Amino acid sequence: MLEPENRLENAMTELSFRKLLLRFAALPILCCCAFLVIIGLEIRSIAEQRLIGARATSLLLQSNLIQKSLIDEETGLRGYLASQDTLLLQPYLDGMTRQDSELSALKDLAASDDSLSKQVAYITDSVRSFNAINKQLLDSRLIGQDRAQLLQREKATMDNLRQEFSRLNASQLAIRDQTRAALTSMLKRLPIIIVGSVMVLGILVFWYGTRLYREITAAFQQQLTDAETQRDSLRTTLESIGDGVIVCEPDGSIRMLNPAAEVLTGWTQKEAVGTPFPEVFRIVHEETRVTVESPVEKVLRTKSVVALANHTSLIRKDESEVPIDDSGAPILDAKGELSGVVLVFRSVLERRRAMRVLRESRERLNSIYNTSLEYIGILDREGLLLDCNRASLTFADISRDEVIGQSFWNGPWFRHTEGMVEQMRTIVERAAAGHATRTELSLTRPSGDVAIFDFSLTPVLDPDGTVLYMVPEARDISDLKRAESALIQSEKLAAVGRLAASIAHEINNPLEAVTNLLYLAGHGESPESVQSFVEAAERELRRVAIITNQTLRFHKQSTNPEQIYPSELIETVLSVHERRLKTGNIAAELRQDPSGPILCFTGDVRQVLNNLISNAIEAMDGSGGRLLVRTHVSRNWETQQPGFVFTVADTGSGIPADKIRRIFDPFFTTKGSSGNGLGLWISKEIASRQHGSLRVRSSTRQDASGTVFRFFLPRNP
């Protein structure tokens, strides 16, 4: 506020005087409001204390009523038990009748206090226990000892109830005494507050009245200063904004224009001031070249806000053109009279360029979207199809209008596949909750052909995590699946070839022994020696039979999972590689935890175990070592699904870290020309197909090298 010596001795304006009067009136009003608030708060506190005291009194009364009912119930029951006179049972029945309503009333009174509600709940449970004991006592079939035990339990329960009611009554009596003391204090304090508030109000009104006189003389000067500041702020704002602004007089001549308007028109402020507006602001229609009516003249005529039509060009001072849009508005004084016109305009050249870039970008995206061979669509949060590309329509040879607005799961892509509508509805609901899904789907076309798709449904979220819409995407991988199947079959044939070579070696040795033994038996000198040669030959033939039987079981394929003991699977594979283990100086160790049979596709599991054990033998080839095969019950680490684990560990050279990340990739091999890189890839596919997993750990340290494979199978594939 200005000091007195710096104020001008001018008369107050009407507006300034009204403002000061309003400020003067505001203080008493605010003080009165504050006074009323203080008094109201005190009265509210008094009412709250009275309410608390009343509730405590009600709780005491209700507690006494319940205790009286319990005493009546106990007295009536004991009188009946002593005399067997049903008339004496009436107090018991009356007490039982009143208890529910009395307990309900007690609960209602304690509902606003959690600790009190817990205490009342405990009392309620004890009363119900007391009533249950009394009902048992009324059973005429009770013998003396049972009745005595029940009477003891009844007495203990009643004693417990008396203690609980005593605690409840004591706490409520204390609350009632506290509220009475608080009310007495508040009632004594209320007159002091009223008198003090009135005195403070009087002092404030006197102080503010004297201050008002000092401010009246400064108000007019302050008003002038504010007007100058506002004018300077307006000029600064007009000069700094990016839009062109021209202010005109009521006669249509230019009063001012900001720097942006200077750039757009080519006229400077000095040149334009006082010049008729149409000379500075010449506008024509871009296409017809017809002169457009001046917006200032239109505002002066209509005294309302106007805007230019589209496709308007401004002819600058140098005769160059700029496409613009603008709006004009009248400037009215305090009496509503027209005192000028303000015109705001801007170049739309950059906006048109941006719109053109946006349109071209949209066209490119639409081109990619509609020419993509993948099936792509857009769903809203309810699962309704908003759009889909051309490739997805070729699936059922339909038009876009036939599917737009329909539920996605009821679309022609799923209705021809049994159970797919329900499955897709579940996937959509999961995506609407913010969870993406990717899976393989086998879908039937309307023509009856079956195709396999790599399908995903991804929710698109806003920064707050809310689902805006969902994007389904599918890629036909039928050819890829057929190629994978061919590769798997190729690897199986290769495995059969390798196995046949091993079997040939395993059978050749006992057959040579049989040949030699039969020759010796044919030239034997005594029946005893001939008999021993024949028995030895018979043992060798049994060994051949065992090997061939294991081979038949090894490649037995099944279309359904079978029950089989894990040890049988492992022993079958180890028997095939028995010769390689011996010639490679490899000690094979089998550890089996006791377990029942497992349910699996035995042919696939044998193929995985054969590949892992064969790789382990090759890793130790020429250097000897130790092969550990272990079986035990376990769980999937990620899903906690129960199942069974086969562990194959070797003491070979290990797999380097840069290669272990790729060993499950197709055609990647560490064996050079002797491997085709399909074994572990197929093993991984088999594990995934049976909802299991195949993991690996390896070390190349010189003193602790080796590799461990962990093959997990769920209990129910």
C-alpha positions in Angstrom: 0.0 0.0 0.0 1.3 3.5 -0.8 2.5 5.8 2.0 0.3 8.9 2.8 2.8 11.4 1.4 2.8 9.7 -2.0 -1.0 9.6 -2.5 -2.8 12.0 -4.7 -5.6 14.1 -3.2 -8.2 13.0 -5.8 -11.9 12.1 -5.3 -12.8 8.5 -5.1 -14.4 6.8 -8.0 -17.7 5.0 -7.5 -16.3 1.6 -8.2 -13.4 2.1 -5.8 -15.7 3.3 -3.1 -18.0 0.3 -3.5 -15.0 -2.0 -3.3 -13.8 -0.4 -0.1 -17.3 -0.6 1.5 -17.5 -4.2 0.5 -14.1 -4.9 2.2 -15.2 -3.0 5.3 -18.4 -5.0 5.5 -16.6 -8.2 4.9 -14.6 -8.1 8.1 -17.6 -7.9 10.5 -19.4 -10.6 8.5 -16.3 -12.9 8.7 -15.9 -12.2 12.4 -19.6 -13.0 13.0 -19.2 -16.2 10.9 -16.1 -17.1 12.9 -18.0 -16.4 16.2 -20.9 -18.6 15.0 -18.5 -21.3 14.0 -16.8 -21.3 17.4 -20.2 -21.3 19.2 -21.4 -24.0 16.8 -18.3 -26.1 17.5 -18.9 -25.8 21.3 -22.5 -26.6 21.0 -21.6 -29.6 18.7 -19.1 -30.8 21.3 -21.7 -30.5 24.0 -24.2 -32.5 21.9 -21.5 -35.1 21.2 -20.7 -35.5 24.9 -24.4 -35.7 25.7 -24.8 -38.4 23.0 -21.8 -40.3 24.4 -23.2 -40.1 27.9 -26.7 -41.1 26.7 -25.3 -44.1 24.9 -23.3 -45.2 28.0 -26.5 -44.9 30.1 -28.4 -46.9 27.5 -25.7 -49.5 27.5 -25.9 -49.8 31.3 -29.7 -50.1 31.2 -29.6 -52.7 28.4 -26.9 -54.6 30.2 -29.0 -54.7 33.4 -32.0 -56.0 31.4 -29.9 -58.8 29.8 -28.5 -59.7 33.3 -32.1 -59.8 34.7 -33.2 -62.1 31.8 -30.2 -64.4 32.5 -31.0 -64.5 36.2 -34.7 -65.2 35.4 -33.6 -68.0 33.1 -31.2 -69.5 35.6 -33.8 -69.2 38.5 -36.6 -70.7 36.5 -34.5 -73.6 35.2 -33.1 -74.5 38.6 -36.6 -74.3 40.1 -37.9 -76.7 37.4 -35.0 -79.1 37.8 -35.5 -79.2 41.5 -39.3 -79.7 41.5 -40.1 -80.7 37.9 -43.0 -78.3 38.1 -43.5 -76.7 34.6 -45.0 -73.6 36.2 -41.6 -72.8 37.7 -40.2 -72.9 34.1 -42.1 -69.8 33.1 -39.3 -67.3 34.1 -36.9 -69.3 32.0 -39.2 -69.1 29.0 -39.8 -65.4 29.5 -36.0 -64.8 29.8 -35.4 -66.7 26.6 -38.1 -64.8 24.8 -36.6 -61.4 25.7 -32.9 -62.2 25.1 -32.9 -61.9 21.3 -34.3 -58.4 21.2 -32.2 -57.3 24.2 -29.0 -58.6 22.7 -29.9 -57.0 19.3 -30.5 -53.7 21.1 -27.1 -54.0 22.9 -25.3 -54.7 19.5 -26.9 -51.6 17.9 -25.8 -49.4 20.8 -22.2 -50.8 20.5 -22.0 -50.7 16.7 -20.1 -47.5 16.5 -17.2 -48.7 18.7 -15.1 -51.6 17.4 -13.7 -52.7 20.8 -17.1 -52.4 22.4 -18.6 -54.4 19.5 -16.0 -57.2 20.1 -16.9 -57.2 23.8 -20.7 -57.4 23.0 -20.0 -60.1 20.4 -18.2 -62.1 23.1 -21.1 -61.6 25.5 -23.6 -62.7 22.8 -21.6 -65.9 22.1 -21.4 -66.6 25.9 -25.2 -66.1 26.2 -25.8 -68.5 23.3 -23.5 -71.0 25.0 -25.4 -70.6 28.2 -28.7 -71.1 26.5 -27.4 -74.2 24.7 -26.4 -75.7 28.1 -29.8 -74.9 29.6 -31.5 -76.6 26.7 -29.4 -79.7 27.3 -30.4 -79.6 31.0 -34.0 -79.8 30.0 -33.4 -83.1 28.4 -35.1 -85.7 30.7 -32.8 -88.4 29.4 -29.8 -87.0 31.2 -28.4 -89.1 34.1 -27.3 -87.7 37.3 -23.5 -87.4 36.5 -24.1 -85.8 33.1 -26.6 -83.3 34.6 -24.1 -82.4 37.3 -21.4 -81.7 34.7 -23.8 -79.5 32.7 -24.8 -77.6 35.9 -21.1 -77.0 36.6 -20.6 -75.7 33.0 -23.7 -73.6 33.3 -22.4 -72.0 36.5 -19.0 -71.4 35.0 -20.6 -69.7 31.9 -22.9 -67.6 34.1 -19.9 -66.5 36.3 -18.0 -65.6 33.1 -21.0 -63.6 31.9 -21.2 -61.7 35.2 -17.5 -60.8 34.9 -18.0 -59.6 31.3 -21.1 -57.5 32.3 -19.2 -56.1 35.3 -16.3 -55.0 33.0 -18.9 -53.5 30.5 -20.8 -51.7 33.3 -17.5 -50.4 34.8 -16.3 -49.0 31.4 -19.7 -47.3 30.7 -19.9 -45.8 34.2 -16.5 -44.3 33.7 -17.5 -42.9 30.3 -20.7 -41.5 31.7 -18.7 -39.8 34.5 -16.2 -38.4 32.0 -18.9 -37.0 29.8 -20.6 -35.3 32.8 -17.4 -33.7 33.8 -16.7 -32.6 30.2 -20.2 -31.1 29.9 -19.8 -29.2 33.2 -16.5 -27.7 31.9 -18.0 -26.8 28.5 -21.0 -25.1 30.0 -18.7 -23.0 32.3 -16.5 -22.1 29.3 -19.3 -21.1 26.9 -20.2 -17.6 28.5 -16.5 -16.7 28.5 -16.2 -17.6 24.8 -19.2 -15.5 23.9 -18.0 -12.4 25.9 -14.5 -12.7 24.5 -15.7 -13.1 20.9 -17.9 -10.0 21.2 -14.9 -8.0 22.5 -12.6 -9.2 19.8 -15.2 -8.4 17.1 -15.6 -4.8 18.5 -11.9 -4.2 18.5 -11.5 -5.5 14.9 -14.3 -3.3 13.6 -12.8 -0.2 15.3 -9.3 -1.0 13.9 -10.6 -1.7 10.4 -12.8 1.5 10.4 -9.8 3.7 11.1 -7.7 1.9 8.4 -10.5 2.4 5.9 -10.1 6.2 6.1 -6.4 6.0 5.3 -7.0 3.7 2.3 -9.7 5.8 0.6 -7.2 8.5 -0.5 -4.8 5.9 -1.9 -7.5 3.8 -3.7 -7.8 6.0 -6.8 -4.0 6.2 -7.3 -3.8 2.5 -7.0 -6.5 2.1 -9.5 -4.6 4.2 -12.0 -1.5 2.2 -11.4 -3.3 -1.0 -11.9 -4.7 0.3 -15.2 -1.2 1.2 -16.4 0.1 -2.2 -15.4 -2.7 -4.0 -17.1 -2.1 -2.0 -20.3 1.6 -2.8 -20.2 0.8 -6.5 -19.6 -1.6 -6.6 -22.5 0.9 -4.9 -24.8 3.6 -7.5 -23.8 1.1 -10.3 -24.3 0.1 -9.2 -27.7 3.7 -8.8 -28.7 4.8 -12.2 -27.5 1.9 -14.4 -28.8 2.5 -16.3 -32.1 -0.8 -15.3 -33.7 -1.2 -12.0 -35.5 -3.3 -9.4 -33.7 -4.6 -6.1 -35.2 -6.6 -3.6 -33.2 -8.8 -1.1 -35.1 -10.6 2.1 -34.3 -14.4 2.3 -34.7 -13.8 4.1 -38.0 -11.9 1.1 -39.4 -8.3 2.5 -39.2 -5.6 0.5 -37.5 -4.7 1.4 -33.9 -2.0 -1.2 -33.4 -0.6 -4.6 -34.6 1.7 -7.0 -32.9 5.1 -8.3 -34.3 3.4 -11.5 -35.5 0.9 -9.4 -37.5 3.9 -7.4 -38.9 5.5 -10.6 -40.2 2.3 -11.9 -41.8 1.2 -8.7 -43.4 4.6 -7.3 -44.3 3.6 -3.9 -42.7 5.4 -2.4 -39.7 3.6 -0.9 -36.7 4.7 2.6 -37.7 3.5 2.2 -41.3 0.2 0.6 -40.4 -1.1 2.9 -37.6 -3.8 5.2 -38.9 -4.0 3.3 -42.3 -7.5 2.0 -43.3 -7.7 -1.7 -42.5 -8.5 -3.0 -46.0 -5.2 -1.5 -47.3 -3.1 -3.5 -44.9 -5.3 -6.7 -44.7 -6.2 -7.7 -48.3 -7.8 -11.1 -48.5 -9.0 -13.2 -51.4 -10.5 -16.7 -51.9 -7.7 -19.1 -52.8 -9.5 -20.8 -55.6 -11.9 -18.2 -57.0 -9.6 -15.2 -56.4 -12.7 -13.2 -55.4 -12.1 -10.5 -52.8 -13.4 -11.6 -49.4 -15.3 -9.1 -47.2 -13.2 -7.4 -44.6 -13.8 -9.1 -41.2 -13.4 -5.7 -39.5 -16.2 -4.1 -41.6 -18.4 -7.1 -40.8 -17.8 -6.8 -37.0 -18.6 -3.1 -37.2 -21.8 -3.9 -39.0 -23.0 -6.8 -36.9 -21.3 -6.0 -33.6 -20.6 -9.7 -33.1 -17.8 -12.2 -33.4 -17.1 -13.3 -37.0 -14.7 -15.8 -38.6 -13.2 -16.1 -42.1 -14.4 -18.8 -44.5 -12.0 -21.6 -45.5 -9.5 -21.3 -48.3 -8.7 -17.6 -47.6 -5.4 -16.1 -48.6 -3.8 -12.9 -47.2 -2.0 -10.8 -49.8 1.1 -9.3 -48.1 2.7 -6.0 -48.8 5.2 -7.6 -51.2 2.2 -9.3 -53.1 3.1 -12.7 -51.8 0.2 -14.8 -50.4 -0.2 -16.7 -47.1 -3.2 -19.0 -46.4 -4.8 -17.9 -43.1 -7.8 -18.3 -40.8 -8.9 -15.6 -38.4 -11.6 -14.3 -36.2 -12.7 -10.8 -35.3 -14.5 -9.5 -32.2 -15.9 -6.1 -31.1 -14.3 -4.2 -28.2 -17.0 -2.8 -26.0 -16.6 -0.1 -23.3 -18.2 -0.1 -19.8 -21.5 1.2 -21.3 -21.6 -1.5 -24.0 -20.7 1.0 -26.8 -18.4 -0.2 -29.6 -14.9 1.2 -29.0 -12.9 -0.8 -31.5 -12.3 -4.2 -33.2 -9.7 -6.8 -32.5 -8.7 -9.3 -35.2 -6.7 -12.5 -34.5 -5.3 -14.4 -37.4 -2.7 -17.1 -38.1 -0.9 -18.8 -41.0 -2.3 -22.3 -41.7 0.6 -23.2 -44.0 2.3 -25.4 -41.3 -1.0 -26.9 -40.2 -1.8 -27.9 -43.8 1.7 -29.4 -44.2 1.3 -31.4 -41.0 -2.1 -32.6 -42.1 -0.7 -33.7 -45.4 2.1 -35.6 -43.7 -0.5 -37.1 -41.3 -2.7 -38.1 -44.2 0.2 -39.7 -46.1 1.3 -41.5 -42.9 -2.2 -42.8 -42.4 -2.4 -44.0 -46.0 0.9 -45.8 -45.6 -0.2 -47.5 -42.4 -3.5 -48.5 -44.0 -1.6 -49.9 -47.0 0.6 -52.0 -44.7 -2.4 -53.0 -42.6 -4.5 -54.1 -45.5 -1.7 -55.7 -47.6 -0.3 -57.7 -44.7 -0.6 -61.5 -45.0 -1.2 -61.7 -41.3 -4.7 -61.5 -39.8 -5.1 -58.2 -37.8 -8.0 -56.5 -36.2 -9.1 -54.1 -33.5 -11.5 -54.8 -30.7 -13.1 -52.5 -28.1 -13.1 -53.3 -24.4 -16.3 -55.2 -24.7 -14.8 -57.5 -27.4 -16.7 -56.0 -30.3 -14.8 -56.0 -33.6 -14.1 -52.4 -34.7 -12.0 -53.2 -37.8 -10.1 -56.0 -39.5 -7.7 -56.1 -42.4 -8.2 -57.6 -45.9 -6.3 -60.8 -45.1 -8.6 -61.7 -42.2 -11.6 -61.4 -44.4 -10.3 -63.9 -46.9 -10.4 -66.6 -44.2 -14.1 -67.0 -44.7 -14.6 -65.0 -47.9 -16.7 -62.3 -46.2 -17.0 -58.5 -46.4 -16.0 -56.1 -43.6 -19.6 -55.0 -43.1 -20.6 -58.6 -42.2 -18.4 -58.7 -39.1 -17.9 -55.2 -37.9 -19.7 -54.6 -34.6 -20.1 -58.3 -33.8 -18.6 -60.1 -30.8 -15.1 -61.2 -31.8 -15.6 -64.8 -30.5 -18.8 -65.2 -32.6 -16.9 -64.3 -35.8 -16.6 -66.7 -38.8 -13.0 -67.5 -37.7 -14.1 -69.5 -34.7 -17.7 -70.7 -35.1 -16.7 -73.7 -37.4 -14.3 -75.1 -34.8 -15.8 -77.0 -31.9 -15.3 -75.4 -28.5 -13.4 -72.4 -30.0 -16.1 -69.8 -29.3 -15.9 -70.4 -25.5 -12.1 -70.5 -25.6 -11.9 -67.2 -27.5 -14.5 -65.6 -25.2 -12.2 -66.5 -22.2 -9.1 -65.1 -24.0 -11.0 -61.8 -24.8 -12.1 -61.4 -21.1 -8.5 -62.0 -20.0 -7.2 -59.3 -22.5 -10.0 -56.9 -21.3 -8.5 -57.3 -17.8 -5.1 -56.2 -19.1 -3.4 -59.6 -19.8 -2.0 -60.5 -23.2 -2.3 -64.0 -24.6 -0.3 -65.9 -27.2 -1.1 -69.4 -28.3 -1.5 -71.8 -31.2 -5.0 -72.4 -32.5 -6.2 -75.1 -34.9 -9.1 -73.5 -36.8 -11.5 -75.0 -39.3 -12.4 -72.9 -42.3 -16.0 -72.8 -43.6 -14.8 -75.1 -46.4 -13.8 -77.7 -43.9 -10.0 -77.3 -44.2 -8.0 -77.1 -41.0 -5.3 -74.4 -40.5 -2.9 -73.8 -37.6 -2.4 -70.2 -36.5 0.0 -68.5 -34.2 -2.6 -66.3 -32.4 -2.1 -63.4 -30.0 -4.5 -60.9 -28.4 -2.7 -57.9 -26.9 -4.4 -55.1 -24.9 -3.4 -51.5 -25.6 -3.2 -49.5 -22.4 -3.3 -45.7 -21.6 -0.6 -44.2 -19.2 -2.9 -45.1 -16.3 -3.0 -48.8 -17.2 -6.6 -48.7 -18.5 -7.4 -50.9 -21.5 -8.3 -48.7 -24.5 -8.7 -51.4 -27.1 -7.4 -54.8 -28.0 -5.4 -56.0 -31.1 -5.9 -59.6 -32.2 -3.2 -60.9 -34.6 -2.9 -64.3 -36.3 -0.4 -65.9 -38.6 -1.0 -69.1 -40.6 1.8 -71.4 -39.6 0.3 -74.6 -41.2 3.3 -74.9 -43.6 5.7 -74.2 -40.8 4.2 -77.0 -38.7 4.3 -79.4 -41.6 8.0 -78.6 -42.1 8.6 -79.0 -38.3 6.9 -82.4 -38.5 9.0 -83.4 -41.4 12.2 -82.4 -39.5 11.1 -84.3 -36.5 10.4 -87.4 -38.6 13.8 -87.0 -40.3 15.5 -86.9 -36.9 13.5 -90.0 -35.8 14.7 -91.8 -38.9 18.3 -90.7 -38.2 18.0 -91.9 -34.6 16.7 -95.2 -35.9 19.7 -95.5 -38.1 22.1 -94.7 -35.3 20.3 -97.1 -33.0 20.3 -99.9 -35.7 24.1 -99.6 -35.9 24.4 -99.9 -32.1 22.0 -102.9 -32.1 24.0 -104.5 -34.8 27.2 -104.3 -32.7 25.4 -105.5 -29.6 23.9 -108.5 -31.4 27.0 -109.4 -33.4 29.2 -110.2 -30.4 26.8 -112.8 -28.8 26.0 -114.3 -32.3 29.8 -114.8 -32.9 30.0 -116.5 -29.5 27.0 -118.7 -30.3 28.7 -119.8 -33.6 31.9 -120.6 -31.8 30.1 -122.5 -29.0 28.1 -124.6 -31.5 31.3 -125.5 -33.3 32.9 -126.6 -30.1 29.8 -128.5 -29.1 29.9 -130.3 -32.5 33.5 -131.4 -31.8 33.2 -132.1 -28.1 34.6 -135.2 -26.8 32.3 -135.8 -23.9 28.6 -135.2 -23.3 29.4 -133.0 -20.3 31.5 -130.6 -22.4 28.9 -130.5 -25.2 26.2 -129.7 -22.6 28.2 -126.8 -21.2 28.8 -125.4 -24.7 25.1 -125.6 -25.5 24.1 -123.9 -22.2 26.6 -121.1 -22.9 25.2 -120.7 -26.4 21.6 -120.6 -25.0 22.7 -117.8 -22.6 24.1 -115.7 -25.5 20.8 -116.3 -27.5 18.8 -115.1 -24.5 20.9 -111.9 -24.4 20.2 -111.4 -28.1 16.4 -111.8 -27.4 16.6 -109.3 -24.6 18.3 -106.7 -26.9 15.7 -107.2 -29.7 12.8 -107.0 -27.2 14.2 -103.7 -25.7 14.5 -102.4 -29.3 10.9 -103.2 -30.1 9.8 -101.5 -26.9 12.0 -98.5 -27.5 10.3 -97.5 -30.8 6.8 -98.5 -29.9 4.6 -95.5 -30.6 1.3 -94.7 -28.9 -1.4 -92.2 -29.5 -2.4 -92.0 -25.9 -0.4 -91.6 -22.7 0.5 -94.8 -20.9 1.3 -95.8 -17.3 4.9 -96.9 -17.0 7.6 -97.0 -14.3 10.4 -94.5 -14.8 13.0 -97.2 -14.1 11.7 -99.2 -17.1 12.1 -96.2 -19.4 15.7 -95.6 -18.3 16.8 -99.2 -18.3 15.5 -99.6 -21.8 17.7 -96.7 -23.1 20.7 -97.7 -21.0 20.6 -101.3 -22.4 20.8 -100.0 -25.9 23.9 -98.0 -25.1 25.5 -100.8 -22.9 28.4 -101.5 -25.4 29.2 -97.8 -25.9 29.4 -97.3 -22.1 31.8 -100.2 -21.7 34.0 -99.4 -24.6 34.1 -95.7 -23.6 35.1 -96.6 -20.0 32.0 -94.8 -18.7 30.6 -95.7 -15.3 26.8 -95.4 -15.5 25.0 -94.8 -12.2 21.2 -94.9 -11.8 19.5 -93.3 -8.8 15.8 -93.8 -8.4 13.6 -92.5 -5.7 10.8 -94.9 -4.9 7.7 -93.8 -6.9 4.8 -95.3 -8.7 4.2 -95.3 -12.4 3.9 -92.1 -14.4 1.5 -91.2 -17.2 3.3 -90.2 -20.4 3.9 -90.8 -24.1 6.5 -93.5 -23.7 7.9 -93.4 -27.2 8.5 -89.6 -27.0 10.1 -89.9 -23.5 12.4 -92.7 -24.6 13.4 -90.5 -27.6 14.3 -87.6 -25.3 16.2 -89.8 -22.9 18.0 -91.6 -25.7 19.1 -88.2 -27.1 20.3 -86.9 -23.8 22.2 -90.1 -22.8 23.7 -90.4 -26.3 24.9 -86.8 -26.1 26.4 -87.4 -22.7 28.3 -90.5 -23.9 29.7 -88.5 -26.9 30.7 -85.6 -24.5 32.9 -88.1 -22.6 34.0 -90.1 -25.7 37.7 -91.2 -25.5 38.3 -89.8 -22.0 36.0 -91.9 -19.8 33.9 -90.5 -17.1 30.8 -90.9 -15.1 27.1 -90.8 -16.2 24.5 -90.2 -13.6 20.8 -90.8 -14.4 18.4 -89.8 -11.6 14.6 -89.9 -11.2 12.6 -88.3 -8.5 9.3 -86.6 -7.8 9.4 -82.8 -8.2 7.4 -79.7 -9.1 7.6 -77.1 -11.9 9.5 -74.2 -10.5 7.3 -71.6 -12.2 3.8 -73.1 -12.0 4.3 -75.3 -8.9 2.6 -78.1 -10.9 3.5 -81.6 -9.5 5.3 -84.0 -11.7 8.4 -86.1 -12.3 12.0 -85.2 -13.2 14.7 -87.2 -15.2 18.2 -85.8 -14.6 21.0 -86.8 -16.9 24.5 -85.6 -15.8 27.9 -86.3 -17.3 31.5 -85.4 -16.5 32.4 -84.4 -20.0 34.1 -81.2 -21.2 31.0 -79.1 -20.8 29.3 -76.6 -23.1 30.8 -73.0 -23.5 28.6 -70.2 -22.3 28.4 -68.6 -25.8 26.9 -71.8 -27.2 24.7 -73.0 -24.4 22.1 -70.3 -25.2 21.7 -71.7 -28.7 21.7 -75.5 -28.1 17.9 -75.7 -28.4 17.9 -73.8 -31.7 17.2 -76.0 -34.8 20.3 -76.9 -36.9 22.7 -75.6 -34.2 25.3 -78.3 -33.3 28.5 -78.5 -31.4 29.5 -81.9 -33.1 30.6 -80.4 -36.4 29.7 -82.5 -39.5 28.7 -85.5 -37.3 25.5 -83.7 -36.0 22.5 -82.2 -37.6 21.4 -79.9 -34.8 17.9 -81.3 -34.5 18.1 -83.7 -31.5 17.9 -81.2 -28.6 15.5 -79.0 -30.6 13.1 -81.9 -31.0 13.6 -82.9 -27.4 12.6 -79.4 -26.3 9.5 -79.6 -28.6 8.5 -83.0 -27.1 8.8 -81.6 -23.6 6.7 -78.6 -24.5 4.1 -80.7 -26.3 3.7 -82.7 -23.1 3.5 -79.5 -21.0 6.8 -80.2 -19.4 10.2 -78.5 -19.7 13.9 -79.2 -20.6 16.6 -77.2 -18.8 20.4 -77.3 -18.9 23.3 -76.3 -16.8 26.9 -76.7 -17.8 30.5 -75.9 -16.6 33.7 -75.9 -18.5 36.0 -75.5 -15.5 39.0 -77.8 -15.7 38.4 -79.3 -12.2 34.6 -79.4 -12.4 33.4 -79.7 -16.0 30.2 -81.4 -17.1 26.6 -80.9 -18.1 23.3 -81.5 -16.4 20.0 -81.8 -18.2 16.7 -81.7 -16.2 13.7 -83.2 -18.1 10.4 -82.4 -16.2 7.1 -84.1 -17.0 3.8 -83.1 -15.3 1.8 -85.7 -13.4 -1.0 -85.5 -16.0 0.2 -84.5 -19.5 
